[in-house]
Amino acid sequence: MPGCVFHVSGADFNPEAFLAESSLCPYKIWHLGERRTQTKVCEDSGFSLDVSNIDGELSGQIKDAIVFLRKHQSEISRLVGFPGVDDRRLDFGYDNRNAFVQCDYLPPELLALTGSLGVGIELSLYSALSDESKEITA
């Protein structure tokens, strides 16, 4: 499962044009109309890059995301006015703790940074697999 990933996309976005003058290093770039799978086609263009490789643990990913946002603040700000960019988001992939209720906290520092940079937050909660489920998927 991923840690925290920064996604940027837009129907009329040219990711290479932005990245040509950027120090950001995406692990994935896609383009409108490209095949994602045999049945799915990309509905926009964009890129994704790793922000945190902490697997499944939200609080550590948040700390890494704050460092990332501060370090790349000027480049992320440039995305706001870059032609074709419709969406900028941090996607936090973290674990379901199999509790009666699961409460997770987003600190004001993260919310202030993302808000000031026009970056959304996506929380991707992953189900914990039982030993039986792990055997089936292996």
ROSE-4610 file (N, C-alpha, C; in Angstrom, 1 decimal, always signed):
// ROSE-4610
residu = [M/M/M/P/P/P/G/G/G/C/C/C/V/V/V/F/F/F/H/H/H/V/V/V/S/S/S/G/G/G/A/A/A/D/D/D/F/F/F/N/N/N/P/P/P/E/E/E/A/A/A/F/F/F/L/L/L/A/A/A/E/E/E/S/S/S/S/S/S/L/L/L/C/C/C/P/P/P/Y/Y/Y/K/K/K/I/I/I/W/W/W/H/H/H/L/L/L/G/G/G/E/E/E/R/R/R/R/R/R/T/T/T/Q/Q/Q/T/T/T/K/K/K/V/V/V/C/C/C/E/E/E/D/D/D/S/S/S/G/G/G/F/F/F/S/S/S/L/L/L/D/D/D/V/V/V/S/S/S/N/N/N/I/I/I/D/D/D/G/G/G/E/E/E/L/L/L/S/S/S/G/G/G/Q/Q/Q/I/I/I/K/K/K/D/D/D/A/A/A/I/I/I/V/V/V/F/F/F/L/L/L/R/R/R/K/K/K/H/H/H/Q/Q/Q/S/S/S/E/E/E/I/I/I/S/S/S/R/R/R/L/L/L/V/V/V/G/G/G/F/F/F/P/P/P/G/G/G/V/V/V/D/D/D/D/D/D/R/R/R/R/R/R/L/L/L/D/D/D/F/F/F/G/G/G/Y/Y/Y/D/D/D/N/N/N/R/R/R/N/N/N/A/A/A/F/F/F/V/V/V/Q/Q/Q/C/C/C/D/D/D/Y/Y/Y/L/L/L/P/P/P/P/P/P/E/E/E/L/L/L/L/L/L/A/A/A/L/L/L/T/T/T/G/G/G/S/S/S/L/L/L/G/G/G/V/V/V/G/G/G/I/I/I/E/E/E/L/L/L/S/S/S/L/L/L/Y/Y/Y/S/S/S/A/A/A/L/L/L/S/S/S/D/D/D/E/E/E/S/S/S/K/K/K/E/E/E/I/I/I/T/T/T/A/A/A]
num = [1/1/1/2/2/2/3/3/3/4/4/4/5/5/5/6/6/6/7/7/7/8/8/8/9/9/9/10/10/10/11/11/11/12/12/12/13/13/13/14/14/14/15/15/15/16/16/16/17/17/17/18/18/18/19/19/19/20/20/20/21/21/21/22/22/22/23/23/23/24/24/24/25/25/25/26/26/26/27/27/27/28/28/28/29/29/29/30/30/30/31/31/31/32/32/32/33/33/33/34/34/34/35/35/35/36/36/36/37/37/37/38/38/38/39/39/39/40/40/40/41/41/41/42/42/42/43/43/43/44/44/44/45/45/45/46/46/46/47/47/47/48/48/48/49/49/49/50/50/50/51/51/51/52/52/52/53/53/53/54/54/54/55/55/55/56/56/56/57/57/57/58/58/58/59/59/59/60/60/60/61/61/61/62/62/62/63/63/63/64/64/64/65/65/65/66/66/66/67/67/67/68/68/68/69/69/69/70/70/70/71/71/71/72/72/72/73/73/73/74/74/74/75/75/75/76/76/76/77/77/77/78/78/78/79/79/79/80/80/80/81/81/81/82/82/82/83/83/83/84/84/84/85/85/85/86/86/86/87/87/87/88/88/88/89/89/89/90/90/90/91/91/91/92/92/92/93/93/93/94/94/94/95/95/95/96/96/96/97/97/97/98/98/98/99/99/99/100/100/100/101/101/101/102/102/102/103/103/103/104/104/104/105/105/105/106/106/106/107/107/107/108/108/108/109/109/109/110/110/110/111/111/111/112/112/112/113/113/113/114/114/114/115/115/115/116/116/116/117/117/117/118/118/118/119/119/119/120/120/120/121/121/121/122/122/122/123/123/123/124/124/124/125/125/125/126/126/126/127/127/127/128/128/128/129/129/129/130/130/130/131/131/131/132/132/132/133/133/133/134/134/134/135/135/135/136/136/136/137/137/137/138/138/138]
x = [+0.8/+0.0/+0.9/+0.5/+1.3/+1.3/+2.3/+2.3/+1.5/+2.1/+1.5/+2.0/+1.0/+1.4/+0.8/+1.5/+1.0/+0.6/-0.7/-1.2/-1.6/-1.2/-1.6/-2.2/-3.3/-4.0/-4.8/-5.2/-6.1/-6.4/-7.5/-7.9/-7.0/-6.6/-5.8/-4.4/-3.9/-2.6/-1.5/-0.4/+0.8/+1.8/+1.9/+2.8/+4.3/+4.7/+6.1/+6.5/+5.5/+5.8/+6.1/+5.3/+5.5/+6.8/+7.0/+8.2/+9.5/+9.5/+10.7/+11.4/+10.7/+11.3/+11.0/+11.0/+10.7/+11.7/+11.9/+12.8/+12.0/+10.7/+9.8/+10.1/+10.2/+10.5/+9.4/+8.4/+7.3/+7.7/+7.0/+7.2/+6.3/+5.3/+4.3/+3.8/+3.8/+3.2/+2.2/+1.0/+0.0/-0.6/-1.2/-1.8/-3.2/-4.0/-5.4/-5.5/-6.4/-6.6/-5.7/-4.7/-3.8/-4.6/-4.3/-4.9/-4.3/-5.1/-4.7/-4.7/-5.8/-5.9/-6.6/-6.9/-7.6/-8.9/-9.6/-10.9/-11.0/-10.0/-10.0/-9.0/-9.5/-8.6/-8.5/-7.3/-7.1/-8.0/-8.7/-9.6/-9.0/-7.7/-7.0/-5.5/-4.6/-3.2/-2.7/-1.5/-1.0/+0.3/+0.6/+1.7/+1.5/+2.2/+2.2/+3.6/+3.8/+5.1/+5.0/+5.9/+5.9/+6.3/+5.5/+5.8/+6.3/+5.7/+6.1/+6.1/+7.1/+7.0/+6.7/+6.2/+5.8/+4.5/+4.6/+3.5/+2.4/+1.2/+0.0/-0.1/+0.8/+0.8/+0.6/-0.6/-1.0/-0.1/+0.1/+0.8/+2.2/+2.9/+4.3/+4.2/+3.2/+3.0/+2.7/+1.9/+1.5/+2.8/+3.7/+5.0/+5.8/+5.9/+6.6/+5.9/+4.6/+3.9/+4.1/+4.2/+4.5/+5.9/+6.8/+8.2/+8.2/+7.5/+7.4/+6.8/+5.6/+5.0/+5.8/+6.5/+7.4/+8.6/+9.2/+10.3/+10.0/+8.8/+8.4/+7.3/+7.2/+6.1/+6.1/+7.2/+7.2/+6.7/+7.2/+6.7/+5.3/+4.8/+3.4/+2.5/+3.0/+2.3/+2.2/+3.3/+3.3/+2.2/+1.9/+0.9/-0.5/-0.8/-2.1/-2.4/-1.4/-1.7/-1.2/-0.7/-0.2/-1.4/-1.3/-2.4/-2.8/-4.1/-4.7/-4.7/-4.1/-4.2/-5.5/-6.2/-7.5/-7.5/-6.5/-6.6/-5.1/-5.0/-3.7/-4.1/-3.6/-4.0/-2.9/-2.9/-2.1/-3.1/-2.6/-3.4/-2.7/-3.3/-2.7/-3.3/-2.5/-2.9/-2.5/-3.5/-3.2/-4.2/-3.8/-4.5/-5.7/-6.7/-7.8/-7.3/-7.6/-7.0/-8.0/-9.1/-10.1/-10.6/-10.9/-11.4/-12.9/-13.6/-15.1/-15.3/-14.4/-14.4/-13.0/-12.7/-11.4/-11.4/-10.7/-10.6/-9.2/-9.0/-7.7/-7.7/-6.5/-6.4/-5.5/-6.0/-5.2/-4.9/-3.6/-3.2/-3.4/-3.6/-3.8/-2.6/-1.4/-0.3/-0.4/-0.8/-1.1/-2.2/-3.3/-4.5/-4.2/-3.4/-3.1/-2.2/-1.2/-0.3/-1.1/-1.8/-2.6/-3.6/-4.3/-5.2/-4.6/-3.5/-2.8/-2.2/-1.9/-1.3/-2.4/-3.6/-4.7/-4.6/-4.1/-3.9/-5.0/-5.7/-6.7/-6.1/-6.9/-6.5/-7.4/-6.8/-7.6/-7.1/-8.0/-7.7/-8.1/-7.2/-7.4/-7.2/-8.3/-8.3/-8.3/-7.2/-7.1/-7.5/-8.3/-8.8/-7.7/-7.7/-6.7/-7.1/-6.2/-6.5/-6.3/-7.3/-7.1/-6.1/-5.6/-4.6/-5.2/-6.5/-7.2/-7.3/-7.6/-7.6/-6.2/-5.2/-3.8/-3.5/-3.9/-3.7/-4.4/-5.6/-6.3/-5.7/-5.2/-4.6/-3.1/-2.5/-1.1/-0.9]
y = [-1.2/+0.0/+1.2/+2.3/+3.5/+4.2/+5.1/+6.0/+7.2/+8.4/+9.6/+10.0/+10.3/+10.6/+12.0/+12.7/+14.0/+13.8/+14.1/+13.9/+15.3/+15.5/+16.8/+16.4/+17.0/+16.6/+17.7/+17.5/+18.4/+17.9/+18.2/+17.7/+18.4/+19.6/+20.3/+20.6/+19.8/+19.9/+19.2/+19.9/+19.3/+19.1/+17.9/+17.7/+17.9/+17.6/+17.8/+19.2/+20.1/+21.5/+22.1/+21.6/+22.0/+21.4/+20.2/+19.5/+19.9/+20.4/+20.9/+21.9/+22.7/+23.8/+23.5/+22.2/+21.8/+20.9/+20.9/+19.9/+18.7/+18.7/+17.6/+16.4/+15.2/+14.0/+13.0/+13.0/+12.1/+10.6/+9.7/+8.3/+7.9/+8.7/+8.4/+9.6/+9.6/+10.7/+10.0/+10.6/+10.0/+11.2/+10.7/+11.7/+11.3/+12.4/+12.2/+11.2/+10.3/+9.3/+8.1/+8.0/+6.8/+5.7/+4.5/+3.4/+3.2/+3.0/+2.7/+1.2/+0.6/-0.9/-1.2/-2.5/-2.9/-2.2/-1.8/-1.2/+0.2/+0.8/+2.2/+3.0/+4.3/+5.3/+6.5/+7.1/+8.3/+9.4/+10.0/+11.1/+12.5/+12.5/+13.7/+13.4/+14.4/+14.3/+14.7/+14.1/+14.5/+13.8/+13.9/+13.2/+12.9/+11.9/+11.5/+11.4/+11.8/+11.6/+11.3/+10.5/+10.1/+11.2/+11.4/+12.4/+11.7/+10.5/+9.7/+8.2/+7.5/+6.0/+5.3/+6.0/+5.4/+4.6/+3.3/+2.5/+2.4/+2.9/+2.7/+3.5/+4.3/+5.1/+6.6/+7.1/+8.4/+9.5/+9.4/+10.6/+10.8/+9.7/+9.9/+10.5/+10.0/+10.6/+12.1/+12.5/+13.9/+14.7/+14.2/+14.9/+15.1/+14.0/+14.0/+15.0/+15.0/+15.9/+17.4/+17.7/+19.1/+19.5/+18.6/+18.9/+19.1/+18.2/+18.3/+19.6/+20.0/+21.2/+22.5/+22.5/+23.6/+23.7/+22.5/+22.4/+22.9/+22.5/+22.7/+23.8/+24.6/+25.6/+26.5/+26.9/+27.8/+27.0/+25.8/+25.0/+24.6/+24.3/+23.9/+25.2/+26.3/+27.6/+27.8/+27.5/+27.7/+26.8/+25.7/+24.8/+25.5/+26.3/+26.9/+27.7/+28.5/+29.3/+28.6/+27.4/+26.7/+26.3/+26.6/+26.2/+24.8/+24.5/+23.2/+22.4/+22.9/+22.2/+22.4/+21.3/+21.3/+20.8/+19.9/+19.2/+19.0/+19.4/+19.1/+18.5/+17.3/+16.7/+15.8/+15.8/+14.8/+13.6/+12.4/+11.2/+10.4/+10.4/+9.6/+8.2/+7.2/+5.8/+5.2/+4.9/+4.4/+3.3/+2.6/+1.4/+1.6/+0.7/+0.5/-0.3/+0.3/-0.4/-1.4/-1.7/-2.7/-2.3/-1.1/-0.6/-0.3/-0.2/+0.1/+1.4/+2.4/+3.7/+4.1/+4.6/+5.0/+6.6/+7.3/+8.7/+9.1/+9.9/+10.4/+11.9/+12.5/+13.9/+14.5/+15.6/+16.4/+17.7/+18.0/+19.2/+20.5/+21.6/+22.9/+23.2/+22.9/+23.2/+22.6/+21.3/+20.7/+21.4/+21.6/+22.2/+23.6/+24.4/+25.8/+25.7/+24.8/+24.7/+24.3/+23.2/+22.8/+23.8/+24.5/+25.5/+26.7/+27.1/+28.3/+28.0/+26.7/+26.3/+25.7/+25.7/+25.2/+23.7/+23.0/+21.5/+20.8/+19.9/+19.1/+17.9/+17.3/+16.1/+15.0/+13.8/+12.6/+11.6/+11.0/+10.0/+8.6/+7.8/+6.4/+5.4/+5.0/+4.0/+2.6/+1.8/+0.5/-0.5/-1.5/-2.5/-3.4/-3.8/-4.8/-6.2/-6.9/-8.2/-9.2/-10.1/-11.2/-12.2/-13.1/-14.1/-14.9/-15.2/-16.0/-15.3/-13.9/-13.1/-13.0/-12.9/-12.8/-14.1/-15.2/-16.5/-16.5/-16.0/-16.0/-15.1/-14.0/-13.0/-13.4/-14.2/-14.5/-15.5]
z = [+0.0/+0.0/+0.0/-0.7/-0.7/+0.6/+0.7/+1.8/+1.4/+1.3/+0.9/-0.5/-1.4/-2.8/-3.1/-3.9/-4.4/-5.9/-6.2/-7.5/-8.1/-9.4/-10.1/-11.4/-11.8/-13.0/-13.6/-14.8/-15.5/-16.9/-17.5/-18.8/-19.9/-19.6/-20.6/-20.1/-19.1/-18.5/-19.3/-19.5/-20.1/-19.0/-18.4/-17.3/-17.7/-18.9/-19.2/-19.3/-19.7/-19.7/-18.3/-17.4/-16.0/-15.4/-15.6/-15.1/-15.7/-16.9/-17.5/-16.7/-15.9/-15.1/-13.6/-13.3/-11.9/-11.3/-10.0/-9.4/-8.9/-9.1/-8.7/-9.6/-9.0/-9.7/-9.6/-10.5/-10.4/-10.7/-10.1/-10.5/-11.6/-11.9/-12.9/-13.6/-14.9/-15.8/-16.7/-16.9/-17.8/-18.6/-19.7/-20.7/-21.1/-21.3/-21.7/-22.9/-22.8/-23.9/-23.8/-23.0/-22.9/-22.2/-22.5/-21.9/-20.5/-19.5/-18.1/-18.0/-18.4/-18.4/-19.8/-19.9/-21.2/-21.4/-20.3/-20.4/-20.0/-19.4/-18.9/-19.7/-19.9/-20.6/-19.7/-19.7/-18.9/-19.3/-18.3/-18.6/-18.5/-18.1/-17.9/-18.1/-17.9/-17.9/-16.6/-16.2/-14.9/-14.5/-13.2/-12.6/-11.2/-10.7/-9.3/-8.7/-7.5/-6.9/-5.4/-4.9/-3.6/-2.6/-1.6/-0.5/+0.7/+1.0/+2.2/+1.9/+2.2/+2.0/+3.3/+4.3/+5.6/+5.2/+5.4/+4.9/+6.0/+5.7/+6.5/+7.7/+8.1/+9.4/+9.1/+9.4/+9.0/+9.6/+10.9/+11.6/+11.0/+10.7/+10.1/+8.7/+7.9/+6.6/+6.7/+7.7/+7.8/+8.1/+8.9/+9.2/+7.9/+7.1/+5.8/+4.9/+4.8/+3.9/+4.3/+5.5/+6.0/+5.5/+5.6/+5.2/+3.6/+2.9/+1.5/+1.0/+1.7/+1.3/+1.5/+2.7/+3.0/+2.0/+1.7/+0.8/-0.6/-1.1/-2.5/-2.6/-1.7/-1.6/-2.9/-3.4/-4.6/-5.8/-6.0/-7.1/-7.0/-5.9/-5.7/-6.0/-5.5/-5.8/-7.3/-8.0/-9.5/-10.2/-9.6/-10.1/-10.1/-9.2/-9.0/-10.3/-10.8/-12.0/-13.3/-13.2/-14.4/-15.3/-16.6/-17.5/-17.5/-17.4/-17.5/-16.2/-15.1/-13.8/-13.2/-13.0/-12.3/-10.9/-10.6/-9.3/-8.8/-7.5/-6.8/-5.4/-5.1/-3.9/-3.3/-2.0/-1.2/-0.9/-1.2/-1.0/+0.1/+1.3/+2.4/+2.4/+2.2/+2.2/+3.6/+4.4/+5.7/+6.1/+7.2/+7.6/+8.5/+8.2/+9.1/+10.3/+11.5/+12.7/+13.3/+12.6/+13.1/+14.5/+14.7/+16.0/+15.8/+16.9/+16.9/+16.1/+16.4/+15.7/+15.5/+14.3/+14.0/+13.8/+14.6/+14.5/+14.2/+13.2/+12.8/+12.7/+13.0/+13.2/+12.1/+11.5/+10.6/+11.3/+11.6/+12.4/+11.6/+12.3/+11.7/+10.8/+11.1/+10.2/+8.8/+8.8/+7.5/+6.7/+7.5/+6.8/+6.3/+7.1/+6.7/+5.5/+5.4/+4.3/+3.0/+3.1/+2.0/+1.5/+2.4/+2.1/+1.4/+1.9/+1.3/-0.1/-0.4/-1.6/-2.6/-2.2/-3.1/-3.3/-2.3/-2.4/-1.6/-2.2/-1.4/-0.7/+0.1/+0.9/+0.6/+0.3/+0.1/+1.1/+1.8/+2.8/+2.2/+2.0/+1.4/+2.5/+3.1/+4.2/+3.7/+4.0/+3.5/+4.6/+4.2/+5.0/+5.4/+6.7/+7.1/+6.6/+6.0/+5.4/+6.5/+6.6/+7.6/+7.0/+7.8/+7.3/+6.2/+6.3/+5.3/+4.0/+4.0/+2.8/+2.2/+3.0/+2.4/+1.7/+2.1/+1.4/+0.1/+0.0/-1.2/-2.3/-1.9/-2.8/-3.2/-2.4/-2.7/-3.8]
